[in-house]
């Protein structure tokens, strides 16, 4: 495989191997049906729901050859063994709802999507020590409902849209907005099916009768859990997830600043409060179009040609009570402690950002979710699907893709990212609907690009925008941590230190654990045979 | 290799391969000297300092064939290549100060210890975002001194004894006692030399000019960092470590309970305070002999035959102001917030443990380390070597070994562990000097066994005690997370789920990354060739 950037342009997928046939061979279909039952194997027109729902690739959109829906771990093991036998590439998804990044769409044409959504058991809930064990099919909506209906004292952490898989989101390094918002960091204990059907339990779970499967990450010897994040080294069938106890009090804070230039100050006042533990959540920082797109279509603010004018931004802020930059974060704990946290936050904000306004809404432990302001739900761990409508921002057939860059959590970096992203995005004719998820030690710079899936010109601009953003960011020392499948090689190419030593190392592990290369070839730029016959990535 | 428990008795090392010759072959010595310089290769009597300082194995004590002390990454790469060429097993250590667990001692006779203590640069300190990057030779003492002398605002987290390596401690899953006490959890970014000399930078560091090497753990694609904990898959030459800002106020709390039966209540009152984020450190829970051994020899309390009598325990508590169980933990942050945290702690303790006493000492940001009570230093991130004297508890030639079990952080589990450990330890004629490091979601049950290194009877009892404790614990669903090299196979055997699938999987990765098996064969029970010629572990 070449690593030149030319080879990873989004429309060139035909030169990557192994591709399966565009349609499932009859003997493969038969074998899968024997393994999981007729109704759990989809072929032909029935696979359409597993292609990228927001594809910007036109005719090059990757469509799976089939979909298999195993109902339990033994069926997953049978499927991987069959795939090896028949040399069919698999593309495992938990629920396949990663819509801004390809949905359930495989990287390689001819793949069979392994859709795990039928495996939807909440296997264990432990209120005393704060964890659950879930299968891949458990959505955030389902977990929250399970906890509520069983009277659990635990609070889930949920991402923007609650229909996705708790397990899948953690594996893709997704995040929520509570004190336990860094979902991959709060995973503990895994069960994984390897390509040869070996069933591995990690960490303490490697002891058959362990009392600490989901309590202590380490175990004895090397930790392999990290290998299965954004990975094609195995299919994860269970994880432990640490959840916080529902606190006595939650204060959701909205910090609003009037000027575009306030961004640096906003970041630099919040980061130290996070580092010292006063603020326990991340802070979601968004500009006015981001906030507006959560509740309205673009046309409500501006219907003329070209980019959103300044006047539209002012109109948004006037109507919504927002500012040019808006940060939402939360404080948790006993009521007295939340008050003390809030006093510290207020003092810091007043000293650093005298023009800013801080609005606070406090919720008690047993607040009815229906009484929570929609914008505050994520900070309370209440899942919803409201934000699906952000894809409809520009009209047409709603679609969106996102761009997520890792950067240091400093005001100076935020300004660099804002300028870099805004310039390129506006060059391509899109509004800059952007912001940051700010954590104590890193920020994710986000740009949300809504487009009309049925407009070829829109799609072509999206397809051109992503590689341009990667190039701009990379030159400045930044890189994305996730990507649409079409750009996975491009992003992996940016991780180039020591002749791509990390990618080559993961390739060697890939060849050791999946020598036939059937699991998700190409995912995150890791291809089978990369350490041997392909001569290194 | 057999996995029967008979094969892993501590004195049976001769049947494991590959062993090197007991003395370094002249051509190997010559090659190493050419790579690192004459003065950095030790052989013959000079290697004695790299054997287990507290060995209880008598004549079976493993002595290295040589020691090599590379001074930089290129020399480490040269050493691993030479080891492959000459098929000499290496045993890398950072500073080799893991004294209770074998010190610098290799697992396999004839190994060459790769002592990295000369690589002692603090590569980077970033006060703004709270991290340092260190080489293996940086001790906790040196890091603290570096931060102080450069006026850094950061506070290190330090273990009980400060002479060890910051990097080595994190890799062995050691811990300290501040809000950043879980050292492996606060590692971010790694540089690793593989067996073939490949130099890998992990996570964001896999991008050559990344701005986020030590800031974001994830990167793009699978995370390999976990593979290098307690590992023989590579030699780690740099890590990023997250440090907390030195807080305005630190309140160190000592919670003392009068009765042996208070243990469950003590654990069950502290855990929820940790889960909700009120208490930010772990809690070190120790019984009276543990506390006494920190400041005095056993003979000061009891000089008769047999175990410490109850009267000695009462005398200790009366003299030291301690109780049967004593928990030390800390609160950090702005002074107002620490006060609010303390109020919550006080109320919880008063409600749950009316007989307990809570003593609090509060320190300001700029407290002189000399003014800090010795017992409070670890909670303030001030390293010392005071606790070395615990090894002298029983008199004779001081030595100790420790037993560390992972368990759920509940009162019921703590009581089970106490009873299990106490019974077996007392059966072997040792005092139960024990306790727990309690975290929000796990506890480590600790038993400290001091013995006379020059007393063969003492040594034989230690050698018998460990396997007996492992068997008792394992039957109850618990397992150690670390061990002396002599017991690594025994402990690995306890992680038996699905026909030891995790161990077999790590073995496959071992063979992929180190096919010649030169790196630390047998470490944590992972042997070269385990996936192929040895037919699986």
Interface residues (C-beta under 8 A of the other chain):
Chain A: X128 X129 X130 X131 X173 X179 X184 X185 X188 X194 X198 X199 X200 X201 X202 X204 X205 X206 X207 X208 X209 X210 X211 X212 X215 X216 X217 X218 X219 X220 X221 X222 X223 X224 X225 X226 X227 X228 X229 X230 X231 X233 X242 X244 X245 X247 X271 X272 X275 X276 X277 X278 X280 X332 X333 X334 X336 X337 X339 X340 X341 X343 X344 X406 X407 X408 X409 X410 X413 X440 X441 X442 X474 X476 X477 X478 X479 X480 X481 X482 X483 X491 X492 X494 X495 X496 X497 X498 X500 X501 X502 X503 X504 X505 X506 X508 X509 X511 X512 X513 X523 X524 X525 X526 X531
Chain B: X128 X129 X130 X131 X173 X179 X184 X185 X188 X194 X198 X199 X200 X201 X202 X204 X205 X206 X207 X208 X209 X210 X211 X212 X215 X216 X217 X218 X219 X220 X221 X222 X223 X224 X225 X226 X227 X228 X229 X230 X231 X233 X242 X244 X245 X247 X271 X272 X275 X276 X277 X278 X280 X332 X333 X334 X336 X337 X339 X340 X341 X343 X344 X406 X407 X408 X409 X410 X413 X440 X441 X442 X474 X476 X477 X478 X479 X480 X481 X482 X483 X491 X492 X494 X495 X496 X497 X498 X500 X501 X502 X503 X504 X505 X506 X508 X509 X511 X512 X513 X523 X524 X525 X526 X531
